[in-house]
Amino acid sequence: MATATRTPNTRTHSENKRVVVAEHPGRITPPPSAVAAPSSEPAPDIEPAAPKPKTTRPTSRTKNKFEVHAEQLATAVALAKSREAEHAAAETALAEMHAALAHGDESISAEELATAIAAVQRAELLSQHASAAVESLTAAAPVRPIIAEALAPVLSESLRLPVIVTDEMPADLEVSPDSLPVAYLVQAHHADVAKRAPVGAVRGSVRLTIVRGKQHSTLTPEQVREALKDVQGWFFVTDGGSGPRGSVVIESVTVAANWCYPLLPVMPDPANSPYALGNEVARLIADGSLVTTPNGAPEMERVGPNGAPVPARALDTDCLSARVTDSATDDDGITVTVEADVSVEHRKAYADYRSVAHLADTESRLRHVEETVSSLVGSVVGALGRVRSAKVAGWGTGERNGRPVAVAHIRAEIMSGTGL
């Protein structure tokens, strides 16, 4: 299966190396005219010539459009700050001149006053122009298809075809018949921070366009909905139309994300949210042990101050402690290592139900916890970020409400982004 996202082309630059091998390494053979008569004195040892140090040819890499834009914006911002400072200095100088004249200082000529007034007007206009340039560059920022990049792997796996992420459809759709069908996931506009949604979520829309032969099956919105059903987010999938174009058929489906997570969601401060990991693990462990009656109906119990019925669970869990043990920031984002201790105890009152019989013994219960923790990989947890690795590092014992409990020591590496 082809990869889901398009990666930049890379070229390997190699040097043309010429290797000269001496016939007699370590020995210099002089020309015949320089050969002296044999001598009884032993010939001195001659050290072989030291090899020349190897030189590495520097390789150049073409900057992508995001790097070029970032440099242009940084230059424009620096100029805008400089122009603003010049304007402030000109206004200060004029204000001081006005104050001096108001106190009867006749040393300031009319020409000097006119020059100061003109300097303020000039600096103000230059400052306005520099600020407008910053706004224009900000508005013209190239689209980062972060929603498309997050959804492409899921769609590619579900639809079983390559999905190319782009910000616009190629104008020329001449595709080799051998490579059909192929899909383009187009995100033409910037993603925004989602409102009334989990921390780190974004909103926006993408368009999935499939180029296929007439013999291939059609694309339906239902297929896309099915592919996205397990993705964290809230999506609206609609038909985008279809039609023939030459020897191929083009079909489109629009996916509007009310909220979803990018591959690396931006979090306020991941290091301040270690309990998010432990609380999520505890919830998933308990939810994975929901109790049903022998006929499959959900078992309910009344808990809480209002006595509202809730689904019964075979396991009681709680996050006892959590901490960030390491944090690092690089070009890829922020990586935090989080450790959490989660208590696990079996509720024997529900051990006889057939649906939770596999959790009744200790070995199955521990395996259930370990599988639950491993299943976190790839998902976004609380205000921490996307889980890169997660495991039960060990087991211990503890106490909860005066009762001895098993304690799972959990360790996870979680990544988040530094900006949209």
SULNORKA-V785182 format. One record per backbone hydrogen bond with DSSP energy under -0.5 kcal/mol. CO is the residue of the C=O (numbers start at 1). NH is the residue of the N-H. Records with the same first field share a line. If there is no record, write none. Layout:
CO: NH + NH
//
This chain:
11: 13
12: 14
15: 17
17: 19
18: 20
19: 21
20: 22
24: 27
27: 29
28: 30
31: 34
32: 35
34: 36
45: 47
55: 57
64: 68
65: 69
66: 70
67: 71
68: 72
69: 73
70: 74
71: 75
72: 76
73: 77
74: 78
75: 79
76: 80
77: 81
78: 82
79: 83
80: 84
81: 85
82: 86
83: 87
84: 88
85: 89
86: 90
87: 91
88: 92
89: 93
90: 94
91: 95
92: 96
93: 97
94: 98
95: 99
96: 100
97: 101
98: 102
99: 103
100: 103 + 105
101: 104
104: 106
105: 108
107: 109
109: 113
110: 114
111: 115
112: 116
113: 117
114: 118
115: 119
116: 120
117: 121
118: 122
119: 123
120: 124
121: 125
122: 126
123: 127
124: 128
125: 129
126: 130
127: 131
128: 132
129: 133
130: 134
131: 135
132: 136
133: 137
134: 138
135: 139
136: 140
138: 141
143: 145
144: 146
145: 149
146: 150
147: 151
148: 152
149: 153
151: 155
152: 156
153: 157
154: 158
155: 159
156: 160 + 161
162: 183
163: 165
164: 185
166: 187
171: 173
173: 175
176: 179
177: 180
182: 211
183: 164
184: 186 + 209
185: 166 + 187
186: 188 + 207
192: 203
198: 201
200: 262
201: 194
202: 260
203: 192
204: 257
206: 255
207: 186 + 209
208: 253
209: 184
210: 212 + 251
211: 181 + 182
212: 249
213: 216
220: 223 + 224
221: 225
222: 226
223: 227
224: 228
225: 229
226: 229
228: 231
231: 233
232: 261
234: 258 + 259
236: 238 + 256
238: 254
241: 252
243: 250
245: 248
247: 214
248: 245
249: 212
250: 243
251: 210
252: 240 + 241
253: 208
254: 238 + 256
255: 206 + 257
256: 236 + 258
257: 204
259: 234
260: 202
262: 265
265: 267 + 417
269: 272
270: 273
273: 276
274: 277 + 278
275: 279
276: 280
277: 281
278: 282
279: 283
280: 284
281: 285
282: 286
283: 287
284: 288
286: 289
287: 290
289: 314
291: 299
292: 355
293: 296
297: 293
299: 312
301: 303 + 310
304: 307
308: 303
310: 301
312: 291
314: 347
316: 345
318: 320 + 343
321: 341
323: 325 + 339
326: 337
328: 335
330: 333
333: 330
334: 416
335: 328
336: 338 + 414
337: 325 + 326
338: 412
339: 323
340: 342 + 410
341: 320 + 321
342: 408
343: 318
344: 406
345: 316
346: 348
347: 350
348: 351
350: 353
353: 356
354: 357
356: 359
357: 360
361: 365
362: 366
363: 367
364: 368
365: 369
366: 370
367: 371
368: 372
369: 373
370: 374
371: 375
373: 376
374: 377
376: 379
379: 387
380: 382
381: 384 + 385
385: 381
386: 415
387: 378
389: 413
391: 393 + 411
394: 409
396: 407
398: 405
400: 403
403: 400
405: 398
406: 344
407: 396 + 409
408: 342 + 410
409: 393 + 394
410: 340
411: 391
412: 338
413: 388 + 389
414: 336
415: 386
416: 334
417: 267
//
